[in-house]
Amino acid sequence: MTNDDAAPGGTPASGGEPAPEGATSPVPAPAPATLIYLDVDDEITSAAARIRLAAADRVAIVLPYGSRLATSRINFRLLAREAVERGKQIEVICADASARALALAAGLPVHASVAAFEGRATDTTAPGTGAGGIGEKGPPAPTADPDDDTQTRVIATPRRSTPRVPIVGPPRPPIRTGVAVGIGLAVILVVIVGGFLAAELLPSATIVLHPRSAQIGPLELTIEAHPDATVVDAENLVIPARRITFDVAATQTFPATGVKVIDSKATGNVTFSNFDTGGANRIDAGSIVKTPSGVEFQTLATVTLPNATIQFPFTIVPSTSTVGVQAIDAGPSGNVGNNEITVIPKGENKRLLTVTNEQATSGGDSRQATEVSQADIDAATAAIQAALLADLDAQLVAGTGVPANVTTFPATHALGDATYATDPADLVGTEVTEFSLDATAQGTVIGVDPSPIGDLARGRLTSKVTQGWTLVDASVQPVIGTPTVAGEVVSYPVTIAGTQIHDVDEAALIAQIKGLILADARNRLGAYGDVEISLWPDWVDRIPTRTDRITLTLGDPQPSPAPTP
């Protein structure tokens, strides 16, 4: 039987005689157990592996003095967890009282010796009451039978990894009593000093601090773009806009729809004859002469007729004068034949003055013609204006001359005064069937470079950051809504939010907490966030005083707890 597969003794041999009547019933034998002997240098991994390989459900680990495994309560907890996962019951056998205390603190049953574990000696360290309990004696150890291989072989001293080296040479002289005392005191002094040094140099602290984080916003902002602004105004949330100009042109031909009535007056010449021998006669311009049928004409100039003369023997020779005339009424009615204008001006003496037209009058007419009316000009200029705007919009769609980073807003387009190759007013009354207009103008539209919007919103959010906190740049994502236009002002709705985290000065925090007991250190660091503190060895209850024994790292930020209502 090997050391790892010894079963505890105390079980009666199979087939033995029944107990005599009236005798006390024997204590039931414990379940078979596996004893695992560990060396001084065995690690927790080695012990766990051997537990996994143990066949019995009850496993006892035998630890020698100075076992590396017995230096930490965590090791015993790991062993206990390994046993639970494997469905085994684990117990610890160790003569070292401090090691038993650590195992007991980890919740494991402990025994001072293999004999106590097997019930052959009093066990004063096992937990609980009754046999093997603390302060109580267990049942008397059965007598070992050298021929009974069911008894567990007890090894007084754990195995060593290598056999002892024999002493070679002359025997060592005996140590004197005084020297022995001195050596003992020296050893005690070394132990005390080493303890103080270990307490000062050995402990370490590993701290992970998750800084507090908190949400800022969301903020609802309105950022306006003004064409009169030249720089970004962070206080009033205003950015510059710009007027972008375009050269536009339009040429169109339009029909003339006006009607022109052409009325012309007939003209001609009349000759006045003065038969008055006693005096001259003056005929003023505008004097009316007419035909016997009533077609009137007016003289176009003033004429003076000298007095008539008498030719021997008794012939009167009249003085004559010819003057132009024009019909009073326009139209063909003024076209009369020769010698038809015979009625002298009103108030003249018919016996002394005569008038006649030696030639027919002509030029009297009345007809209709197509001409350019004012209404035609008004409609044409409105059409030209619309064509100029259409050219402007087409250039806006094409982005002609618009910088790549500028957004234009067609609703803000405007058209300057049109310049015409021919003044439309001069065409009114022109006798034509159609006419053309050729115009140019300058159009404008409002354009905005929206790139400053994000910085403006970020700046406003930054102003809301709590003192001693820092805004996390990656958490800030402004959302720009659809802009609206009022006149030449463009308004952008913006929503922005972000996360702020508590500032942490690692060196300053380490200086504050070094030497503090664990609870005080947690309270001090708790103001900055969630904290995890691991001390080594685990029996240390305060943060080391040496900075180089403290490791502080920052973990992911954690949201601040909601306020208690």
JOKA-V763176 format. One record per residue. OMEGA is omega as a letter, one per 30 degrees, with the letter a starting at -180 (none if undefined). D_CENTER is the distance of its C-alpha to the mean C-alpha in Angstrom with 1 decimal. Layout:
omega:OMEGA d_center:D_CENTER
omega:OMEGA d_center:D_CENTER
This chain:
omega:a d_center:74.0
omega:a d_center:71.1
omega:a d_center:69.4
omega:a d_center:66.3
omega:l d_center:68.3
omega:l d_center:70.8
omega:l d_center:71.3
omega:a d_center:72.3
omega:l d_center:76.0
omega:a d_center:78.0
omega:l d_center:78.3
omega:a d_center:81.9
omega:a d_center:83.3
omega:l d_center:83.2
omega:a d_center:86.4
omega:l d_center:87.8
omega:l d_center:90.3
omega:a d_center:89.0
omega:l d_center:89.0
omega:a d_center:92.2
omega:l d_center:92.5
omega:l d_center:91.4
omega:l d_center:89.4
omega:a d_center:85.8
omega:l d_center:83.2
omega:l d_center:81.4
omega:a d_center:77.7
omega:a d_center:75.5
omega:l d_center:74.4
omega:l d_center:70.7
omega:l d_center:68.6
omega:a d_center:69.0
omega:l d_center:66.7
omega:l d_center:65.5
omega:l d_center:66.0
omega:l d_center:63.5
omega:a d_center:64.7
omega:l d_center:62.1
omega:a d_center:62.8
omega:a d_center:61.6
omega:a d_center:58.9
omega:l d_center:57.5
omega:l d_center:53.7
omega:a d_center:51.9
omega:l d_center:51.0
omega:l d_center:54.7
omega:a d_center:55.6
omega:l d_center:53.0
omega:a d_center:54.2
omega:l d_center:57.8
omega:l d_center:56.9
omega:a d_center:55.3
omega:a d_center:58.6
omega:a d_center:60.9
omega:a d_center:62.8
omega:l d_center:63.7
omega:l d_center:61.3
omega:a d_center:62.6
omega:l d_center:61.7
omega:l d_center:63.0
omega:a d_center:61.7
omega:a d_center:64.3
omega:l d_center:62.8
omega:l d_center:65.0
omega:l d_center:64.9
omega:a d_center:62.0
omega:l d_center:59.9
omega:a d_center:56.4
omega:a d_center:55.2
omega:a d_center:56.5
omega:a d_center:54.4
omega:l d_center:51.4
omega:a d_center:51.1
omega:l d_center:48.0
omega:a d_center:50.3
omega:l d_center:52.4
omega:l d_center:49.4
omega:l d_center:48.3
omega:l d_center:51.9
omega:l d_center:52.0
omega:l d_center:48.8
omega:a d_center:50.1
omega:l d_center:53.4
omega:a d_center:51.6
omega:a d_center:49.6
omega:a d_center:52.9
omega:a d_center:54.9
omega:l d_center:57.2
omega:a d_center:58.7
omega:l d_center:58.5
omega:a d_center:60.9
omega:l d_center:61.3
omega:a d_center:64.7
omega:l d_center:64.8
omega:a d_center:67.5
omega:a d_center:64.9
omega:a d_center:64.3
omega:l d_center:60.9
omega:l d_center:59.6
omega:l d_center:61.0
omega:l d_center:59.2
omega:l d_center:55.8
omega:l d_center:56.5
omega:l d_center:57.7
omega:l d_center:54.5
omega:l d_center:52.6
omega:a d_center:54.6
omega:l d_center:57.0
omega:a d_center:60.9
omega:l d_center:62.7
omega:a d_center:66.3
omega:a d_center:68.3
omega:l d_center:70.2
omega:l d_center:70.7
omega:l d_center:73.9
omega:l d_center:72.1
omega:a d_center:69.6
omega:l d_center:72.5
omega:a d_center:74.3
omega:l d_center:77.2
omega:l d_center:76.5
omega:a d_center:75.1
omega:a d_center:71.3
omega:a d_center:70.1
omega:a d_center:66.4
omega:l d_center:65.3
omega:l d_center:63.2
omega:a d_center:64.7
omega:a d_center:68.2
omega:a d_center:71.4
omega:l d_center:72.6
omega:a d_center:70.5
omega:a d_center:68.7
omega:l d_center:68.2
omega:a d_center:71.6
omega:l d_center:73.5
omega:l d_center:75.6
omega:l d_center:75.1
omega:a d_center:77.9
omega:a d_center:80.6
omega:l d_center:79.8
omega:a d_center:81.8
omega:a d_center:84.3
omega:l d_center:83.0
omega:a d_center:85.1
omega:a d_center:85.3
omega:a d_center:85.8
omega:a d_center:83.0
omega:l d_center:80.0
omega:l d_center:77.9
omega:l d_center:77.7
omega:l d_center:74.6
omega:a d_center:75.6
omega:l d_center:74.7
omega:a d_center:73.7
omega:a d_center:74.3
omega:l d_center:72.2
omega:a d_center:68.9
omega:l d_center:69.2
omega:a d_center:68.4
omega:a d_center:66.7
omega:l d_center:69.7
omega:l d_center:73.4
omega:l d_center:74.7
omega:a d_center:76.2
omega:l d_center:80.0
omega:a d_center:81.3
omega:l d_center:83.2
omega:a d_center:85.7
omega:l d_center:88.0
omega:a d_center:87.3
omega:l d_center:85.1
omega:a d_center:87.2
omega:a d_center:86.7
omega:l d_center:84.3
omega:a d_center:86.0
omega:a d_center:85.0
omega:l d_center:83.9
omega:a d_center:81.8
omega:l d_center:80.2
omega:l d_center:79.4
omega:l d_center:77.8
omega:l d_center:75.7
omega:l d_center:74.7
omega:l d_center:73.7
omega:l d_center:71.8
omega:l d_center:69.9
omega:l d_center:69.1
omega:l d_center:67.9
omega:l d_center:65.7
omega:a d_center:64.2
omega:a d_center:63.5
omega:l d_center:62.0
omega:l d_center:60.0
omega:l d_center:58.7
omega:l d_center:57.6
omega:l d_center:55.9
omega:l d_center:54.2
omega:a d_center:52.9
omega:a d_center:51.6
omega:a d_center:50.3
omega:a d_center:49.7
omega:l d_center:47.1
omega:l d_center:43.4
omega:l d_center:40.1
omega:a d_center:36.9
omega:l d_center:34.0
omega:a d_center:30.5
omega:l d_center:28.2
omega:a d_center:24.9
omega:l d_center:23.2
omega:l d_center:22.2
omega:a d_center:18.5
omega:a d_center:17.3
omega:l d_center:14.4
omega:l d_center:13.5
omega:g d_center:12.7
omega:l d_center:11.3
omega:l d_center:12.3
omega:a d_center:13.3
omega:l d_center:13.7
omega:a d_center:15.6
omega:a d_center:15.6
omega:l d_center:18.8
omega:a d_center:20.1
omega:l d_center:23.8
omega:l d_center:26.2
omega:l d_center:28.3
omega:a d_center:25.7
omega:l d_center:26.1
omega:l d_center:23.5
omega:l d_center:20.2
omega:a d_center:21.1
omega:a d_center:18.7
omega:a d_center:21.0
omega:l d_center:21.3
omega:a d_center:17.8
omega:l d_center:19.6
omega:a d_center:18.9
omega:l d_center:21.8
omega:a d_center:22.7
omega:l d_center:25.6
omega:l d_center:28.6
omega:a d_center:29.2
omega:l d_center:32.9
omega:l d_center:34.7
omega:a d_center:38.4
omega:a d_center:39.7
omega:l d_center:43.2
omega:l d_center:45.3
omega:l d_center:48.9
omega:l d_center:50.7
omega:a d_center:54.3
omega:l d_center:55.5
omega:l d_center:58.9
omega:a d_center:61.3
omega:a d_center:62.3
omega:l d_center:64.5
omega:a d_center:68.2
omega:l d_center:70.7
omega:a d_center:74.3
omega:l d_center:76.7
omega:l d_center:79.9
omega:a d_center:82.4
omega:l d_center:85.7
omega:l d_center:89.0
omega:l d_center:90.7
omega:l d_center:94.2
omega:l d_center:97.2
omega:l d_center:100.1
omega:l d_center:103.4
omega:l d_center:105.0
omega:a d_center:108.9
omega:a d_center:110.7
omega:a d_center:114.3
omega:a d_center:114.9
omega:a d_center:117.5
omega:a d_center:117.3
omega:l d_center:113.7
omega:a d_center:110.3
omega:a d_center:107.4
omega:l d_center:103.7
omega:a d_center:101.1
omega:l d_center:97.6
omega:a d_center:94.4
omega:l d_center:92.9
omega:a d_center:96.3
omega:l d_center:96.3
omega:a d_center:98.5
omega:l d_center:98.5
omega:l d_center:100.2
omega:a d_center:102.7
omega:l d_center:100.1
omega:l d_center:97.7
omega:a d_center:95.2
omega:l d_center:94.4
omega:l d_center:93.7
omega:a d_center:93.1
omega:a d_center:94.5
omega:l d_center:92.0
omega:l d_center:94.2
omega:l d_center:97.1
omega:l d_center:100.5
omega:a d_center:103.9
omega:l d_center:107.1
omega:l d_center:110.3
omega:a d_center:113.4
omega:l d_center:115.5
omega:l d_center:118.7
omega:l d_center:122.2
omega:a d_center:123.7
omega:g d_center:127.5
omega:a d_center:129.1
omega:a d_center:126.9
omega:l d_center:123.6
omega:l d_center:120.3
omega:a d_center:117.6
omega:l d_center:114.1
omega:a d_center:111.3
omega:l d_center:108.1
omega:a d_center:104.4
omega:a d_center:101.5
omega:l d_center:97.9
omega:l d_center:94.7
omega:l d_center:93.6
omega:a d_center:90.4
omega:l d_center:90.3
omega:a d_center:89.0
omega:l d_center:87.1
omega:l d_center:84.8
omega:a d_center:85.4
omega:l d_center:88.2
omega:l d_center:90.7
omega:l d_center:91.2
omega:a d_center:92.6
omega:a d_center:96.4
omega:a d_center:99.4
omega:l d_center:101.7
omega:l d_center:104.1
omega:l d_center:102.3
omega:a d_center:101.0
omega:a d_center:104.3
omega:a d_center:103.5
omega:l d_center:103.6
omega:a d_center:101.3
omega:l d_center:102.0
omega:l d_center:104.7
omega:a d_center:106.5
omega:a d_center:110.2
omega:a d_center:110.6
omega:a d_center:114.1
omega:a d_center:113.0
omega:l d_center:109.5
omega:l d_center:108.3
omega:l d_center:105.1
omega:l d_center:104.1
omega:a d_center:101.5
omega:l d_center:103.3
omega:a d_center:100.2
omega:l d_center:97.8
omega:a d_center:94.5
omega:l d_center:91.3
omega:l d_center:87.4
omega:a d_center:86.9
omega:l d_center:84.0
omega:a d_center:81.2
omega:l d_center:78.3
omega:l d_center:74.5
omega:l d_center:71.8
omega:a d_center:68.0
omega:l d_center:66.0
omega:a d_center:62.4
omega:l d_center:61.8
omega:l d_center:59.3
omega:l d_center:57.6
omega:a d_center:57.2
omega:l d_center:55.6
omega:l d_center:53.2
omega:a d_center:52.0
omega:a d_center:51.7
omega:l d_center:49.6
omega:l d_center:47.2
omega:l d_center:46.9
omega:l d_center:46.3
omega:l d_center:43.6
omega:l d_center:41.8
omega:l d_center:42.3
omega:l d_center:40.8
omega:l d_center:37.6
omega:l d_center:37.5
omega:l d_center:37.7
omega:a d_center:34.8
omega:l d_center:32.6
omega:l d_center:33.6
omega:l d_center:32.6
omega:l d_center:29.1
omega:l d_center:28.6
omega:a d_center:29.8
omega:a d_center:27.6
omega:l d_center:30.7
omega:a d_center:30.1
omega:l d_center:26.4
omega:a d_center:24.2
omega:a d_center:21.7
omega:a d_center:18.7
omega:l d_center:20.0
omega:l d_center:19.5
omega:a d_center:22.8
omega:a d_center:23.6
omega:a d_center:27.1
omega:a d_center:27.8
omega:a d_center:28.3
omega:l d_center:30.9
omega:a d_center:34.2
omega:l d_center:37.5
omega:l d_center:40.0
omega:l d_center:43.8
omega:l d_center:45.4
omega:a d_center:48.2
omega:l d_center:51.0
omega:l d_center:53.5
omega:a d_center:56.2
omega:a d_center:56.2
omega:a d_center:56.0
omega:a d_center:58.4
omega:a d_center:61.1
omega:a d_center:61.1
omega:l d_center:62.1
omega:l d_center:65.7
omega:a d_center:65.8
omega:l d_center:68.1
omega:l d_center:65.8
omega:l d_center:64.5
omega:a d_center:60.9
omega:a d_center:58.9
omega:l d_center:55.7
omega:l d_center:52.9
omega:a d_center:50.8
omega:l d_center:47.9
omega:l d_center:44.9
omega:l d_center:42.1
omega:l d_center:38.8
omega:l d_center:35.6
omega:l d_center:32.4
omega:l d_center:28.8
omega:l d_center:25.8
omega:a d_center:23.0
omega:l d_center:19.7
omega:a d_center:17.6
omega:a d_center:14.0
omega:l d_center:12.8
omega:a d_center:13.5
omega:a d_center:11.3
omega:a d_center:8.2
omega:l d_center:11.0
omega:a d_center:12.7
omega:l d_center:10.1
omega:l d_center:9.6
omega:l d_center:13.4
omega:l d_center:14.0
omega:a d_center:12.1
omega:l d_center:14.1
omega:l d_center:17.2
omega:a d_center:16.9
omega:l d_center:17.2
omega:l d_center:20.7
omega:a d_center:23.3
omega:l d_center:23.9
omega:a d_center:20.4
omega:l d_center:17.6
omega:l d_center:13.8
omega:a d_center:12.4
omega:a d_center:10.1
omega:a d_center:8.9
omega:a d_center:7.9
omega:l d_center:5.5
omega:l d_center:1.8
omega:l d_center:3.6
omega:a d_center:5.4
omega:a d_center:8.5
omega:a d_center:11.6
omega:a d_center:15.0
omega:l d_center:16.7
omega:a d_center:20.3
omega:l d_center:23.3
omega:a d_center:26.1
omega:l d_center:28.7
omega:a d_center:27.2
omega:l d_center:24.2
omega:a d_center:20.8
omega:l d_center:18.4
omega:l d_center:14.7
omega:a d_center:13.4
omega:l d_center:10.0
omega:a d_center:8.7
omega:l d_center:7.0
omega:a d_center:8.2
omega:a d_center:9.0
omega:l d_center:12.2
omega:l d_center:15.2
omega:a d_center:18.2
omega:l d_center:21.8
omega:a d_center:23.1
omega:l d_center:26.0
omega:a d_center:28.8
omega:a d_center:30.5
omega:a d_center:33.8
omega:l d_center:34.1
omega:l d_center:33.6
omega:l d_center:36.2
omega:a d_center:38.6
omega:a d_center:38.2
omega:a d_center:38.9
omega:a d_center:41.6
omega:a d_center:44.9
omega:l d_center:43.5
omega:a d_center:44.5
omega:a d_center:42.0
omega:l d_center:41.3
omega:l d_center:40.8
omega:l d_center:38.4
omega:l d_center:36.3
omega:a d_center:36.3
omega:a d_center:35.4
omega:a d_center:32.5
omega:l d_center:31.4
omega:a d_center:30.0
omega:a d_center:27.3
omega:l d_center:26.4
omega:a d_center:28.0
omega:l d_center:30.9
omega:a d_center:33.1
omega:l d_center:36.4
omega:l d_center:39.0
omega:l d_center:42.3
omega:f d_center:45.0
omega:a d_center:47.8
omega:l d_center:46.9
omega:l d_center:49.8
omega:a d_center:48.1
omega:l d_center:46.8
omega:l d_center:45.2
omega:l d_center:42.7
omega:l d_center:44.6
omega:l d_center:45.6
omega:a d_center:44.9
omega:a d_center:41.4
omega:l d_center:41.8
omega:a d_center:42.5
omega:l d_center:39.1
omega:l d_center:36.0
omega:l d_center:32.7
omega:a d_center:29.5
omega:l d_center:26.0
omega:l d_center:24.6
omega:l d_center:21.3
omega:l d_center:20.0
omega:a d_center:21.2
omega:l d_center:20.1
omega:l d_center:22.6
omega:l d_center:25.3
omega:l d_center:25.3
omega:l d_center:27.8
omega:a d_center:31.2
omega:none d_center:32.2
